[in-house]
């Protein structure tokens, strides 16, 4: 479905569907105007193993979700909207651990598995 209110731009993640089925993801690396008006060279980094780069010549509507064909095969590009994770309230870290070492062997150290870690975000905050 084409979405001209939220167009695909450089560095966006897109999903490529072939014959109506999701086929792979790609990152948009850039746009260069073609010699024909309203056409663009769209450079895509295909996110599969091994990574490779392709350049497709497309109209802006095709870049933004209008179906097109390559060699008679229907293809669609759809922008991937990364879901926002709900805000996580910080845990109370004022709780003190038992540091009494009299019950442990002198050579024994506290295991790193007793420590807690969390990932706050892997994406950009907008």
Short mmCIF file of the C-alpha atoms (twelve columns), coordinates in Angstrom:
data_MODEL
# 
_entry.id   MODEL 
# 
loop_
_atom_site.group_PDB 
_atom_site.id 
_atom_site.type_symbol 
_atom_site.label_atom_id 
_atom_site.label_alt_id 
_atom_site.label_comp_id 
_atom_site.label_asym_id 
_atom_site.label_seq_id 
_atom_site.Cartn_x 
_atom_site.Cartn_y 
_atom_site.Cartn_z 
_atom_site.pdbx_PDB_model_num 
ATOM 1   C CA . UNK A 1   0.000  0.000   0.000   1 
ATOM 2   C CA . UNK A 2   1.567  3.287   -0.996  1 
ATOM 3   C CA . UNK A 3   1.990  5.841   1.762   1 
ATOM 4   C CA . UNK A 4   2.931  9.256   0.439   1 
ATOM 5   C CA . UNK A 5   2.527  10.760  3.945   1 
ATOM 6   C CA . UNK A 6   5.422  8.598   5.195   1 
ATOM 7   C CA . UNK A 7   7.734  8.198   2.182   1 
ATOM 8   C CA . UNK A 8   10.742 5.889   2.048   1 
ATOM 9   C CA . UNK A 9   13.942 7.851   2.666   1 
ATOM 10  C CA . UNK A 10  17.636 7.034   2.846   1 
ATOM 11  C CA . UNK A 11  18.571 4.567   5.639   1 
ATOM 12  C CA . UNK A 12  14.980 3.263   5.938   1 
ATOM 13  C CA . UNK A 13  14.411 -0.450  6.336   1 
ATOM 14  C CA . UNK A 14  12.105 -1.896  3.680   1 
ATOM 15  C CA . UNK A 15  10.529 -5.285  3.069   1 
ATOM 16  C CA . UNK A 16  10.536 -6.579  -0.489  1 
ATOM 17  C CA . UNK A 17  7.643  -8.839  -1.459  1 
ATOM 18  C CA . UNK A 18  7.782  -11.003 -4.562  1 
ATOM 19  C CA . UNK A 19  4.552  -12.380 -6.010  1 
ATOM 20  C CA . UNK A 20  2.691  -11.126 -2.936  1 
ATOM 21  C CA . UNK A 21  4.926  -12.928 -0.414  1 
ATOM 22  C CA . UNK A 22  7.593  -11.329 1.807   1 
ATOM 23  C CA . UNK A 23  10.984 -12.255 0.348   1 
ATOM 24  C CA . UNK A 24  13.697 -10.214 2.110   1 
ATOM 25  C CA . UNK A 25  14.558 -6.996  3.911   1 
ATOM 26  C CA . UNK A 26  16.815 -4.232  2.612   1 
ATOM 27  C CA . UNK A 27  18.183 -0.902  3.782   1 
ATOM 28  C CA . UNK A 28  17.838 2.046   1.415   1 
ATOM 29  C CA . UNK A 29  21.355 3.343   0.812   1 
ATOM 30  C CA . UNK A 30  20.517 6.241   -1.468  1 
ATOM 31  C CA . UNK A 31  18.673 7.793   -4.397  1 
ATOM 32  C CA . UNK A 32  20.162 9.233   -7.583  1 
ATOM 33  C CA . UNK A 33  17.928 10.894  -10.200 1 
ATOM 34  C CA . UNK A 34  17.707 9.027   -13.504 1 
ATOM 35  C CA . UNK A 35  18.035 10.781  -16.880 1 
ATOM 36  C CA . UNK A 36  14.296 10.159  -17.400 1 
ATOM 37  C CA . UNK A 37  12.106 12.567  -15.393 1 
ATOM 38  C CA . UNK A 38  10.390 11.087  -12.304 1 
ATOM 39  C CA . UNK A 39  12.649 7.996   -12.242 1 
ATOM 40  C CA . UNK A 40  15.311 7.235   -9.615  1 
ATOM 41  C CA . UNK A 41  18.252 4.866   -9.170  1 
ATOM 42  C CA . UNK A 42  17.516 3.313   -5.765  1 
ATOM 43  C CA . UNK A 43  20.514 1.678   -4.107  1 
ATOM 44  C CA . UNK A 44  19.500 -1.121  -1.697  1 
ATOM 45  C CA . UNK A 45  21.623 -3.139  0.731   1 
ATOM 46  C CA . UNK A 46  20.005 -6.586  0.702   1 
ATOM 47  C CA . UNK A 47  19.987 -7.929  4.262   1 
ATOM 48  C CA . UNK A 48  20.692 -11.592 3.780   1 
ATOM 49  C CA . UNK A 49  23.804 -13.724 3.899   1 
ATOM 50  C CA . UNK A 50  25.914 -12.815 2.048   1 
ATOM 51  C CA . UNK A 51  25.135 -9.088  1.986   1 
ATOM 52  C CA . UNK A 52  24.992 -7.482  -1.422  1 
ATOM 53  C CA . UNK A 53  23.969 -4.188  -2.981  1 
ATOM 54  C CA . UNK A 54  21.568 -3.730  -5.888  1 
ATOM 55  C CA . UNK A 55  20.385 -0.660  -7.757  1 
ATOM 56  C CA . UNK A 56  16.868 -0.581  -9.164  1 
ATOM 57  C CA . UNK A 57  15.490 2.155   -11.420 1 
ATOM 58  C CA . UNK A 58  12.051 3.042   -10.074 1 
ATOM 59  C CA . UNK A 59  9.450  5.794   -9.944  1 
ATOM 60  C CA . UNK A 60  8.769  7.461   -6.576  1 
ATOM 61  C CA . UNK A 61  5.366  5.700   -6.352  1 
ATOM 62  C CA . UNK A 62  7.049  2.308   -6.729  1 
ATOM 63  C CA . UNK A 63  9.577  3.176   -4.029  1 
ATOM 64  C CA . UNK A 64  6.651  4.000   -1.738  1 
ATOM 65  C CA . UNK A 65  4.611  0.832   -2.165  1 
ATOM 66  C CA . UNK A 66  3.077  0.744   -5.626  1 
ATOM 67  C CA . UNK A 67  3.439  -2.732  -7.118  1 
ATOM 68  C CA . UNK A 68  5.661  -3.082  -10.202 1 
ATOM 69  C CA . UNK A 69  7.074  -5.979  -12.207 1 
ATOM 70  C CA . UNK A 70  10.573 -7.168  -13.032 1 
ATOM 71  C CA . UNK A 71  10.655 -9.677  -15.862 1 
ATOM 72  C CA . UNK A 72  6.910  -10.152 -15.397 1 
ATOM 73  C CA . UNK A 73  7.253  -10.924 -11.653 1 
ATOM 74  C CA . UNK A 74  5.194  -8.672  -9.337  1 
ATOM 75  C CA . UNK A 75  7.295  -6.859  -6.723  1 
ATOM 76  C CA . UNK A 76  6.368  -4.468  -3.923  1 
ATOM 77  C CA . UNK A 77  8.535  -2.360  -1.603  1 
ATOM 78  C CA . UNK A 78  7.072  -1.587  1.813   1 
ATOM 79  C CA . UNK A 79  8.617  0.637   4.470   1 
ATOM 80  C CA . UNK A 80  9.160  -1.168  7.773   1 
ATOM 81  C CA . UNK A 81  7.904  0.785   10.756  1 
ATOM 82  C CA . UNK A 82  9.844  -0.321  13.826  1 
ATOM 83  C CA . UNK A 83  7.404  -0.743  16.726  1 
ATOM 84  C CA . UNK A 84  8.069  1.483   19.701  1 
ATOM 85  C CA . UNK A 85  8.810  -0.359  22.909  1 
ATOM 86  C CA . UNK A 86  6.782  0.821   25.896  1 
ATOM 87  C CA . UNK A 87  8.723  2.879   28.423  1 
ATOM 88  C CA . UNK A 88  10.214 0.658   31.101  1 
ATOM 89  C CA . UNK A 89  10.230 2.013   34.616  1 
ATOM 90  C CA . UNK A 90  13.626 1.656   36.271  1 
ATOM 91  C CA . UNK A 91  13.814 -1.030  38.924  1 
ATOM 92  C CA . UNK A 92  14.555 -0.062  42.501  1 
ATOM 93  C CA . UNK A 93  18.315 -0.582  42.777  1 
ATOM 94  C CA . UNK A 94  18.619 0.626   46.376  1 
ATOM 95  C CA . UNK A 95  18.171 -2.913  47.653  1 
ATOM 96  C CA . UNK A 96  21.455 -3.985  49.224  1 
ATOM 97  C CA . UNK A 97  22.890 -7.436  48.675  1 
ATOM 98  C CA . UNK A 98  24.176 -9.543  51.515  1 
ATOM 99  C CA . UNK A 99  27.908 -8.820  51.564  1 
ATOM 100 C CA . UNK A 100 28.695 -11.068 54.521  1 
ATOM 101 C CA . UNK A 101 31.670 -13.106 53.289  1 
ATOM 102 C CA . UNK A 102 32.048 -15.095 56.482  1 
ATOM 103 C CA . UNK A 103 29.870 -17.867 55.052  1 
ATOM 104 C CA . UNK A 104 31.833 -18.273 51.796  1 
ATOM 105 C CA . UNK A 105 35.200 -19.794 51.131  1 
ATOM 106 C CA . UNK A 106 38.030 -17.232 51.049  1 
ATOM 107 C CA . UNK A 107 38.967 -18.112 47.434  1 
ATOM 108 C CA . UNK A 108 35.369 -18.004 46.197  1 
ATOM 109 C CA . UNK A 109 34.200 -14.909 44.344  1 
ATOM 110 C CA . UNK A 110 30.679 -13.751 43.672  1 
ATOM 111 C CA . UNK A 111 29.450 -15.144 40.378  1 
ATOM 112 C CA . UNK A 112 28.841 -12.678 37.553  1 
ATOM 113 C CA . UNK A 113 25.499 -14.440 36.991  1 
ATOM 114 C CA . UNK A 114 24.283 -12.782 40.201  1 
ATOM 115 C CA . UNK A 115 24.582 -9.407  38.515  1 
ATOM 116 C CA . UNK A 116 21.644 -8.105  36.486  1 
ATOM 117 C CA . UNK A 117 21.881 -6.244  33.193  1 
ATOM 118 C CA . UNK A 118 19.270 -4.886  30.851  1 
ATOM 119 C CA . UNK A 119 19.239 -3.416  27.386  1 
ATOM 120 C CA . UNK A 120 17.472 -0.089  27.412  1 
ATOM 121 C CA . UNK A 121 17.315 0.454   23.649  1 
ATOM 122 C CA . UNK A 122 18.925 -0.707  20.447  1 
ATOM 123 C CA . UNK A 123 17.138 1.865   18.274  1 
ATOM 124 C CA . UNK A 124 17.160 5.596   17.946  1 
ATOM 125 C CA . UNK A 125 14.871 7.707   20.089  1 
ATOM 126 C CA . UNK A 126 12.845 10.172  18.060  1 
# 
